Amino acid sequence: MKTWLRVSLVSALLMFLAACTSSYESTTQQADDGAYIRLSGNFMGTELSINEQAPIRLREGQTRTFRLDNERVAVFELQPGPQRIRITRDGAVVVNRELYVGRGNTIAIRVP
């Protein structure tokens, strides 16, 4: 009977110690609520106008780009909602689109 009592006490003590040493960690990841357009193709040397605002000149060494799927791209953040995107090269319109960009979405535009 004493052996059974000792085994029970040791087992209970081990379970108590195991419960005290375990931990729980919660991680919260913030969702990206931004809205973006991603330009690819021949966009260098053009001017980008968003919602009839002053154009942004896309120039070598001045426009931040990166490689995505072995292609050079540039990303611009917008306010979510309806957008009018106009891209011109030497005064000629090469892209003229009206689109809606929702929160957390990226719209890809290939410039010819």
Buried (B, 14 or more C-beta within 10 A) or exposed (E): EEEEEEEEEEEEEEEEEEEEEEEEEEEEEEEEEBBBBBBBBEBBEBBBBBEEEEBBEBEEEEBEBEEEEEEBBBBBEBEBEEBEBBBBBEEEEBBEEEEEBEEEBBBEBEBE
